[in-house]
Amino acid sequence: MKKITLILSTILACALSAQAKLNVVATLPDFGSLAREIGGDKVNLVVLAKATEDPHFVDARPSFVVSLRNADVLIDGGAELELGWLPPLLQNARNPKIEIGKPGRVQASQGIRLMNVPTNVTRAAGDVHALGNPHFMSDPIIAKAVSWLIMTRGRISHTVSELTSTSSSSRSRASRLRHRILRK
C-alpha cells in the first residue's frame, strides 16, 4: 500500500510540476514583450521598469525583491544598463538561480556587438557607457537576435518546450514563433 501511495504521489507531483508556469522577470518592457511572445501562457511575467522610466534610474520597490526571489529566469540588458538599481535588488533577493552565469540569467547584450565602445574612459568624459551603448533594442535585427537568445538560452527554452509539447496548438504556436524569429 505504501508503494502505491508513493507512486501515486510521484505521478501527481510530476503532473503538477508539468502544469507549473515559469516565473520570468524582465527588467525592461522590451525584454518583457519578447518573453511574453516566446513563453505565451506558459510563463508568469513581471516587468520591473515602466516604459516611461529611464532604464538607468528605476525607482526600486520592495515588490521587485519579492519578484526576483521567486524568479526562475531573469532577463536584463547587461552592459551595465541597470547597474544603478539592479545589483542591490539581486543581493537582497538572494536567488542563486538568476546569478550571472547561471541558466536562469539571460543578459540581452550577450552576443551583441555593442556600438560606441569608448577607447579611453575617464571621469572627464562624464557619464560614459564603458562597455558600449546598451540601448540596442531599437534595432529590429538586434531584437531578433535577443529573441533567439531568450528562446534558446538556459531554462526558458527547455521549460517552454516541455510545457508546449503537451498540446498540438501550443506546438504549432511555438513552431510559428521559431519560424518568425529565424526568418531573414
N, C-alpha and C positions, 0 to 999 in steps of 0.2 A: 504494500500500500504506500509506503514511504517513497518507493522508487517511482510509482505512478504519479504521486504528488509532485515530486521533484521534476519529472519530465514535463508535466503539465505546466508547472510554474516557469520552467525554462522556455517552453514554447510561447507562453503568454508574454514573458519578458521580451522575447525576440520580436513578437508581433507588435508590442507597444513601442519598442525602440525603432522598428521599421517605419512606424507612423509618426515618429517624433520629427519635428521640424528643426532645421539647422538655425541656430541663433547667430545672425550676422550683424556686425556693427560696422557702419561705414562712416568715415569722418566727414565726408562732404556729400552733398546731394548728387553730384555727378557719379560718384562711385556707387552710391545707393541705388541710383537708377539702373546702372548696369547690373548690379547684384539682383535687383528685383526682376529684371528681364531674364537673367540667366537662371535664377532659382525659382521664380514663379511662386506658386503657393506652397512650395516645399521649404521656404525659409521664413523665419521671423526676422524682419529687418528693422534696425534702429539707425537713424541718421543723426549724428551728433550736431553738426553745424547746420544752420539755416542758409538758404540760398542768398539771403540778404547780408550775411555776416562775412567779414574779411577772414579768409581761412587761416591767416597768421594770428589773429587775435579773437578767438572764440571765447565767449564767457562760459567757463566750465560750471556745470551744475552737479550736485550730488547724484542725480539720476544717471549721469554719464558713468560714474564709477560703478554703479549697480549694473548698468548695461554691459560694461566692459568685463565685469566679474563673471557674468553669465554667458559671455560670448564664446561661441565655438570658432568663429572666424572674425578677424578684424581686417578691414580694407582701408588703408590710409595712403596718402600721396607719396610719402617718403621724401627724399631730397630735402629734408628739413622744413617742409611746408608747414607742418603742425608742431614744430619744435617748441613754440612758446606755450602751448597748453596741453598737448597730448602726453608727454612723459610723466608729469605728476599724476595724471589720472591713471595711467597704466601702473604706476608704482603703488597707488592706493588700491587698485583693483586686485592686484596680486593673482593674476590669472596666467599660469605658465603656458597655456595653450596658444596665447597670442603674443608671445615674446618674439623679438626679431630672430629670424632663422627657424622658427617653428612652423609646422604645416598650417597652423591656424592664422598665420600672419601673411597678408598679401600687401606688399608695398607696390603701388601702381607704377612708380618710377623705375622699378626693377626691369632692366632690359630696354629701357627707353633712352635714346641718346639725347640728353638734355642740351638745350641751346644756351648761349650766353654764359658759358663757363668762364669765370674770370681767371686770368693767368696770375694775377697778383691781388691778394686780398689784404687790405689794410683798413684800419678804422677810419682813415681819411676819406675813403670812398663812401662812407655812410652805410646804410643798410643794403648789403650785397648778398645775393644768393651764392654762397661759396661753392655749392655743388652744381650750380646751373639753375636755369629758370624752372621752378617747379609748377608753373601754370601751363601745363601742356594739354589739358583736356579739351581745349577749344579746337584742336585739330582732329577731324573725324578719323583720319588714318591712325593717329595715336590712340584715340578712343577705341578703335577696333582692336589694336594690339593689347590695350588694357583689358578689354572684354575677354580676349583669348587668355590672358594671364589669369584673370579671375576664374574663368571656366576650367582651366587646366591645372592650376596651382593648388596643391595641398588637398585638404579635405572637402573643399567645395565641390570639385568635380566628382570625387568618389561618392560623397554622400548624395548629391543630387542625382548621379547616375543610378545609385542603388534605389533611391526613392522613386525615380521616374520609371524604372524598369518594371514597376508593378502594373501600369496600365498602358494600353496601346496609345491612347490620346496623349499621355504625358511623353511617351517615347517619340511620338510623331512631332510634338511641340519641341522637344529637345533636339531632334534631328533638323527641323526647320531653322532653329536658332543657330546651331552649329554651321549650317549651310550659309546663313546670312553673314555670320562673322567671317567665315573663310572665303566668301565670295570676293573677288577682286574688283 
